[in-house]
Amino acid sequence: MYFAFDLANYILTACSIDRAVSVLFPIGSRKYCRRQIAYTITLILFIINTLLNSHLLYGFVVLSANSTLHTSVQICHHRFDSDKYQKLFSAYDSYVDVIKTNVIPFIIMSFCNLIIIIRVCRSNSSINLNNGKYHSRTTKSKRKYEKDRQLTLMLLGSSIAFLVLTLPTEINDIIRSNSGEKVVNEKTYLLSAILLSLAHLNYAQILKNRIKTRQKLENNSSTNNKEDSSNSNENNQPSYSTSTCLPYLQIEYAVFTGSLAQCNIGELIRQPEGVDQNEWIASHIVSFFNHITILYGAISHLCTTSTCPIMIGPQNSLYYWIDERGKKVKYSAPQYIELIITFIQKTLSNETIFPTRLDHKFPSTFSIIIRKMVRLLFHCLSHIYAVHYHQLIQYELHPHLNSLFLHFISFLIKSDIINSDCSTVNTNSNSLRISAQFEIRELRTELESLSLLYQLLAKQWQHAYAQASALKRKASITH
Ligand SMILES: [Zn+2]
């Protein structure tokens, strides 16, 4: 029981850390907060605690004694032959123990709870900010405020309860070891027993609280989802209830910049009259490339060979780099993106592919090259969405990424890059035509992975744009 006593405190602490990490890093935590790792951590904690308490096996002996009732009684007692150990034990049992079993777990738990409280309150205030335009602010924020208050009280309460229930046992131990009383009487036994049972009660109440916290946190995201699905039902659009776990599919994080709500995307991607189709596509690709590299630049210090050893997109889809000989090569995400940037920069500055002089024409393979560039840019966006979205949320850059994504996909659909028929491409090389067909097929299936996000953003944009236009009309009527 003594072994388990300390262990339970540390398992509770580990639970707190787990919660805080999953709140701080919604995507990254899914890699680490797994059952197998939980078992390993529990085992490590068990071994450490056993080692720390193993001196008991040496320092205590079981004594058999005959009581007055002629039944043999077995008691556990200090070794009589080692004074040194007894002194060591009394220091260990009091001061070291209180730090080890109470102070350290309490500090860690309180710190983690504080992180959860701050994160939840902050994310809720940003929801209000972003959705304030479309939803009635007062009732929603009141409900959120009430939820925040309950969560804060519960987490603070569980920390304090932990201290109140476990500290008395330790204080009792300190008093006992300092009092020098050798004989243990009934009174002190009873006191110890009561305090010990209080300490054990602590685990039951904290575990219950932990389950409640989890439910609360899950509720928070599911209510947002419910609001979303009720909206989509009104518009007869699909609901996104499957999206709870992906932050970029959660309605509070699927927002775009205010300026995009004001402008007409249709106008933005319209091919101006008299402008060459290829010229129009080229200018868009250049600006998409610039914007994506700027956004990636903001989080590139967090995308390293150790954090992103493989280039992945949503649903853990793996992206291979195809080298000059057509061989698939696995690269880490920063290396892969570096290759993309170098390739696109080199292609953009190639006068035979992107001619700057009026008398030069675009090559016949232009659409194939564009498709490859588009696919690579899409991989870049997918990686940011799949792995680094929570970091963009922290920098409050996610509305920019979403605006860019909405513009990018709308352009792809409008310009027919995904749908165009390769057989019409006028090339002499058969292998080039086959690789172009492969490229289109791949691009189509890859776009599928973020199609839910596109639908969600497009729906929100339509809503915001309709409201902005209505306001503009109203303003022009009153003038
Ligand atoms: Zn990365």
Boltz pocket constraint, residues with backbone or C-beta under 6 A from the ligand:
constraints:
  - pocket:
      binder: B
      contacts: [[A, 302], [A, 303], [A, 304], [A, 307], [A, 308], [A, 333], [A, 334], [A, 383], [A, 387], [A, 388]]
      max_distance: 6.0
